[in-house]
Amino acid sequence: MEVLHPRCAGLDIHRDSVVACVRLAEGGRVERHIETFATTTSDLERLSAWLAGHGVTHVAMEATGVYWKPVWAVLCEGDFALVLANAHHVKAVPGRKTDVNDATWLADLLAHGLIRPSFVPPMAVQALRDLTRTRKQLTREKASHVQRIDKTLQAANIKLGSVLSNIMGRSGRAVLDALAAGESDPERLADPHEGARLPSAADRGPARPACGPSAPPAWPASGPGRCDHGGDRADRRGGERASRTLSRHSHAAEPDARSERRLGQCHPV
């Protein structure tokens, strides 16, 4: 089989060590040199110097987790053509024996051009990718915390999500902070001075069923109880349990920059 890269090397990368095999093909004779290096920066620099000393032009390594990234970062500063191999593609190449060293096998495949290189973006693009992936993960975690808070409120029969489009907005967080502090009075929870704003008559729209002949405006189903429509109040212990849980999770997600404008209330006849 034709040799495309007579002076090449294969790297078998682990968490704490790198096994390097240099393959030198000269005059129909193949010479191999194998050495093990640690994964510290100083040893990786020694690896780079060792490869350069043998006149290596091409270096192949498997994409094993994130262990290959520090090795790649050090070797890319040298005069090497780096090839990142997909482990699945390398194992699919026929002819491999189970007792063959991984580094030696990579060097042999690279010498004959049998490794399909994976795309590795520039370092600046890699940093941007890491940043966007981290932001995506944080956004998912934030949504998960918000859903957990809403689930806790629903379990305590506190219908905050029914009157606020965003329970983590300014108004919603004001109510959550008050609930976490132990407040259970609907009127105090709906007090504009506490950070929540009651809707105007125009915002309320058509009149809704009354809560009672002389019932004052009340926060619907807030606190451990709810407006009395003839049914029993929710168990007060559910509200206390919600307060304890909210005290742990109310600051898990960032507040929205927009304030909520609408708080529901039961209207007297």
C-alpha positions in Angstrom: 0.0 0.0 0.0 1.3 3.4 -0.9 2.8 5.5 1.9 1.5 9.1 1.8 3.2 10.4 5.0 6.6 8.7 5.6 7.3 10.7 8.8 4.2 10.6 10.9 3.0 9.9 14.5 0.0 8.6 16.3 -1.1 9.6 19.8 -3.1 7.5 22.2 -4.5 10.1 24.7 -5.7 9.3 28.2 -6.5 11.5 31.1 -3.1 11.4 32.7 -0.8 10.1 29.9 -0.2 10.3 26.2 1.4 7.3 24.4 3.1 8.5 21.2 4.3 6.4 18.3 6.6 7.9 15.7 6.6 6.0 12.3 9.5 6.6 10.0 9.5 4.9 6.6 12.8 5.1 4.7 14.0 2.9 1.9 11.2 0.4 2.3 12.0 0.0 6.0 9.7 1.1 8.8 11.1 2.3 12.1 8.9 3.0 15.1 9.7 4.9 18.3 7.3 4.7 21.2 7.3 6.9 24.3 4.8 7.9 27.1 4.4 11.4 28.3 2.3 13.0 31.0 -0.5 15.4 30.2 1.0 18.4 32.1 1.8 21.4 30.0 5.6 20.9 30.4 5.4 17.3 29.3 3.2 18.2 26.3 5.8 20.7 25.3 8.4 18.0 25.7 6.2 15.8 23.4 6.1 18.5 20.8 9.9 18.8 20.9 10.3 15.0 20.7 8.1 14.8 17.6 10.0 17.7 16.0 13.3 16.0 16.8 12.2 13.0 14.7 11.2 15.2 11.8 7.5 14.3 12.1 5.2 16.2 9.7 1.8 14.7 10.4 0.3 13.8 13.8 -3.0 11.9 14.4 -5.0 11.5 17.6 -8.4 10.2 18.5 -11.2 12.5 19.8 -11.5 11.1 23.3 -13.8 13.3 25.3 -12.0 16.6 26.1 -8.6 15.1 26.8 -7.4 15.8 23.2 -7.9 19.5 23.5 -4.9 20.4 25.6 -2.7 18.2 23.4 -4.1 19.8 20.3 -3.5 23.3 21.7 0.2 22.7 22.4 0.9 20.8 19.2 -0.8 23.3 16.9 1.9 25.8 17.9 4.5 23.5 16.2 5.0 22.7 12.5 2.7 19.7 12.4 -0.3 18.9 10.3 -2.7 17.7 13.0 -5.4 15.1 12.2 -8.3 14.5 14.6 -9.8 11.1 14.1 -13.2 9.9 15.0 -12.8 6.9 17.2 -15.8 5.1 15.5 -14.2 5.6 12.0 -10.8 4.4 13.1 -12.3 1.2 14.7 -14.3 0.5 11.5 -11.1 0.3 9.4 -10.5 -3.5 8.8 -7.3 -5.2 9.8 -6.8 -4.1 13.3 -5.7 -6.7 15.9 -6.7 -6.5 19.5 -3.1 -6.6 20.7 -1.9 -3.7 18.5 -1.1 -0.5 20.4 -3.6 2.2 19.6 -0.8 4.8 18.9 0.9 2.4 16.5 -2.4 1.7 14.7 -3.1 5.4 14.3 0.4 6.0 12.9 0.0 3.2 10.4 -3.4 4.4 9.3 -2.1 8.0 9.0 0.9 6.9 7.0 -1.4 5.4 4.3 -4.0 8.2 4.4 -6.8 6.0 5.8 -7.9 8.5 8.5 -10.8 10.8 7.7 -10.0 14.0 9.6 -12.7 15.7 11.7 -13.3 19.4 11.5 -11.6 21.4 14.3 -12.5 25.1 14.3 -9.9 27.8 15.2 -9.3 28.5 18.9 -11.4 31.7 18.8 -14.4 29.8 17.4 -13.9 27.0 19.9 -14.1 29.5 22.7 -17.3 31.0 21.2 -18.8 27.6 20.9 -18.1 26.9 24.6 -19.6 30.2 25.6 -22.8 29.7 23.6 -23.2 26.1 24.9 -22.7 27.3 28.5 -25.3 30.0 28.0 -27.7 27.5 26.4 -27.3 25.2 29.4 -27.8 28.0 31.9 -31.0 29.0 30.1 -32.3 25.5 30.4 -31.5 25.4 34.1 -33.3 28.7 34.6 -36.4 27.4 32.9 -36.2 24.3 35.0 -36.1 26.4 38.2 -39.1 28.5 37.1 -41.1 25.4 36.4 -40.2 23.9 39.8 -41.4 27.1 41.5 -44.7 27.1 39.6 -45.1 23.4 40.5 -44.6 24.2 44.2 -47.2 27.0 44.0 -49.7 24.8 42.2 -49.3 22.1 44.9 -50.1 24.7 47.5 -53.1 25.9 45.4 -51.5 29.3 44.9 -52.5 30.3 41.3 -49.8 33.0 40.7 -49.3 31.8 37.2 -53.0 32.4 36.4 -52.7 36.2 36.9 -49.1 36.8 35.8 -47.7 36.0 32.4 -44.2 35.7 34.0 -44.0 34.7 37.7 -40.3 35.7 37.7 -41.0 39.3 36.6 -40.7 42.2 39.0 -44.3 41.8 40.3 -44.0 38.0 40.5 -40.7 38.1 42.4 -42.2 40.7 44.8 -45.0 38.3 45.6 -42.7 35.3 45.8 -40.4 37.1 48.2 -43.3 38.0 50.4 -44.6 34.4 50.3 -41.1 33.1 51.2 -41.0 35.5 54.1 -44.3 34.0 55.4 -46.8 36.6 54.2 -50.3 35.1 53.6 -52.6 38.2 53.4 -53.9 38.5 49.8 -54.3 42.3 50.2 -50.7 42.8 51.3 -49.5 40.5 48.5 -51.4 42.7 46.0 -50.3 46.0 47.5 -48.7 48.2 44.9 -46.2 49.5 47.5 -45.0 45.9 47.8 -43.9 45.8 44.1 -47.1 44.5 42.6 -49.5 46.7 40.6 -53.3 46.2 40.5 -55.0 46.5 37.1 -57.1 49.5 36.3 -60.8 49.2 35.4 -59.9 49.5 31.7 -57.3 46.7 32.1 -59.8 44.4 33.9 -62.3 44.3 31.0 -65.8 42.9 31.6 -66.9 42.4 35.1 -66.4 38.9 36.5 -68.5 37.0 39.1 -68.5 38.4 42.6 -66.8 36.9 45.5 -69.4 38.0 48.0 -71.7 40.9 48.9 -69.1 42.9 50.7 -65.8 41.1 49.9 -62.9 43.4 49.4 -60.6 43.0 46.4 -58.5 39.9 47.0 -55.6 38.1 45.4 -57.2 35.0 43.8 -56.0 31.8 45.4 -52.9 33.5 46.9 -51.4 32.5 50.2 -52.3 29.2 51.8 -56.0 29.9 51.1 -58.2 31.3 48.3 -61.2 33.6 47.8 -64.3 31.9 49.4 -66.6 30.7 46.6 -68.3 28.3 48.9 -65.5 25.8 49.0 -63.0 25.0 51.7 -59.7 26.8 52.0 -56.5 25.1 51.1 -54.5 23.4 53.8 -52.4 26.1 55.5 -49.6 23.7 55.8 -49.4 23.6 52.0 -48.7 27.3 52.0 -46.0 26.9 54.7 -44.4 24.2 52.7 -44.5 26.4 49.6 -42.9 29.3 51.6 -40.0 27.0 52.7 -39.4 25.8 49.2 -39.7 29.2 47.6 -37.1 30.6 50.0 -34.6 28.1 48.4 -35.6 28.6 44.8 -37.0 32.1 44.4 -33.6 33.5 43.4 -32.6 30.6 41.1 -33.7 32.4 37.9 -32.9 36.0 36.9 -35.7 38.5 37.0 -37.2 39.7 33.7 -36.3 43.4 32.9 -40.0 44.1 32.1 -42.4 44.6 35.0 -45.7 42.8 35.0 -48.7 45.0 34.7 -51.6 42.8 35.7 -52.7 41.3 39.0 -56.1 39.6 39.2 -58.7 40.2 41.8 -62.2 39.1 42.7 -64.7 41.9 42.2 -67.5 42.6 44.7 -71.0 42.9 43.5 
